[in-house]
Amino acid sequence: MEDNLMAYVENISALTDEYTFWCKAQGLKCVDAMELIHEGELNRHQNAWVVKFIDRWEAAWDREIKAEEADLQACWHREGGE
């Protein structure tokens, strides 16, 4: 079962949709997650959710950047780069 969980990789698009839905469901402005935390209007459960969300966002961002860099590197090698 753990392998099935590991097969799912979050991406920025899916996280954006989730965040937008969550903000609306919570009755919050859909602003940058860090802004929500710093405005101080979140209850402790909302704050914990946003903190975990930011971690997930940063992990997805890192994966997407690494994938893009790998694609650029592969292209560079195809074009005769060293």
N, C-alpha and C positions, 0 to 999 in steps of 0.2 A: 504494500500500500504506500509506503514511503516513496517508492520510485514514481508512483503516479503523482504524488504531490510535487515531487521535484521536477516532473515533466512540465508543469505549468509555470511559465515565466511571464511575470507581469511586464507590461509595456506602458509607456507614457500615455498613449491614447486611452487604454483601458483605465488607468489610474485617474486620468483627467475626468472621464465619465463618472467613475465611482465618487470622486471628490465633489463634483458638481451635484450629484444626486444626494450625497450625504449632507452637504451644506443646506440644500433646500429642505431636506427632511428634518433637519435640526432647526430650521428657521433662521439660519445664519447668512450673512452676506458671503457670496462666493468670491473671496479675495485670496491673495497669497496665504498659504498655510501659516507662514511665520507671522504675518499680520494678525491672523486670528489669535495666535498665542499671545502676542504682545499687547493686543487690545485689552486683555484681561476680562473679557466677558464670557469666557467658557467655564462650564462647571468642570469638576475634576475628571469626569468620564469623557467629556468632549476633549479636554486637553490631552488626556492619555491617548485617545484615538488619533488626534492630529499629530502628536509626537511619533507614534508608530507609523502613521501614514508618511510622514516626512522621511523616515528611515527607508520605507518601501520605495518612495519616489527616488531617493538618492541612489539606491541599489539599481533600480531600473534605468536611471539616467547613466550610471556608470557602465552598465551592460550595453546600452545603445551606443555610447561613445566608443567603447572598445570594439564593437561590431563594425562601426563606421570606419574606425582606424584600420581594422583588418581588411575591410573592403578596399580602402584607398591603397593600402600596402600591396594587396594582390593586383590591383589595377596598375600600380606603378611597376611591378615586376613584369606584368604582361607587356607593358609598353617599353620594356628594355632597361628598366632601372636595375640597380644592383641590389 
